[in-house]
Amino acid sequence: MAALRQRMIEDMRVRNFSPYAQEMCLDRAAKFAKHLGKSPEVLEPEEIRTWQVYLINNKNACESARALRFLHRITLEKERIPSSPSKGA
């Protein structure tokens, strides 16, 4: 994931992310990959949804969702990720 991490860092720097925001996004992306056991580059939409459900049930979903959205849309250059399930659903 080193090349993907480096690209994400570059993408955040180009967009003038604060050092804190960069660290938060990198941390969330690493936890995402670790939880699912593979690189975000090869994930299917259902696997992303599984992570979102996990976050809503166990963690701070808001920051993690933003980091995941950035990784997916900007760094991986994919158009959409599945909608985040609502906590009440």
C-alpha positions in Angstrom: 0.0 0.0 0.0 3.1 2.3 0.0 2.4 3.7 -3.5 -1.2 4.2 -2.7 -0.3 5.9 0.6 2.1 8.2 -1.2 -0.4 9.1 -3.8 -3.0 9.9 -1.1 -0.5 12.2 0.7 0.3 14.0 -2.6 -3.5 14.4 -3.3 -4.0 15.9 0.2 -1.1 18.2 -0.1 -2.3 19.5 -3.5 -5.6 20.3 -1.7 -3.8 22.0 1.2 -5.0 19.6 3.9 -3.7 20.4 7.3 -1.1 18.1 8.8 -3.8 16.9 11.3 -6.3 16.1 8.5 -3.6 14.3 6.5 -2.7 12.1 9.5 -6.4 11.4 10.3 -7.1 10.4 6.7 -4.1 8.2 6.5 -4.9 6.5 9.8 -8.5 5.9 8.7 -7.4 4.5 5.3 -4.9 2.2 7.0 -7.5 0.9 9.5 -9.9 0.4 6.6 -7.4 -1.8 4.7 -6.4 -3.7 7.8 -10.0 -4.5 8.8 -10.8 -5.9 5.4 -7.4 -7.5 4.9 -6.7 -6.1 1.4 -5.8 -3.0 -0.5 -8.6 -0.4 -1.1 -7.7 -0.6 -4.7 -9.3 -4.1 -5.1 -12.4 -3.7 -2.9 -15.9 -4.3 -4.2 -18.7 -1.9 -3.3 -20.2 -4.4 -0.8 -16.9 -4.6 1.1 -17.0 -0.8 1.4 -20.5 -1.0 2.7 -19.5 -3.6 5.3 -16.9 -1.2 6.6 -19.4 1.6 6.8 -21.8 -0.5 8.8 -18.9 -1.5 11.1 -18.0 2.1 11.7 -21.6 3.1 12.5 -21.9 0.3 15.0 -18.5 0.6 16.6 -16.5 3.8 15.8 -16.7 7.5 14.8 -18.3 7.1 11.4 -18.2 10.8 10.3 -14.4 11.2 10.1 -13.8 7.8 8.7 -16.5 8.2 6.0 -14.8 11.4 4.9 -11.4 9.7 4.7 -12.9 6.8 2.8 -14.7 9.1 0.4 -11.4 11.0 -0.3 -9.4 7.9 -0.8 -12.0 6.4 -3.2 -13.0 9.5 -5.2 -9.7 11.4 -5.4 -6.8 9.0 -4.9 -8.4 5.9 -6.6 -10.3 8.1 -9.1 -13.6 6.2 -8.8 -16.8 8.0 -9.2 -19.0 6.7 -6.4 -19.0 4.6 -3.3 -22.2 3.1 -1.9 -24.3 5.3 0.2 -23.6 5.2 3.9 -26.3 3.3 5.8 -28.1 5.5 8.3 -27.8 4.6 12.0 -31.6 4.3 12.3 -32.0 2.0 9.3 
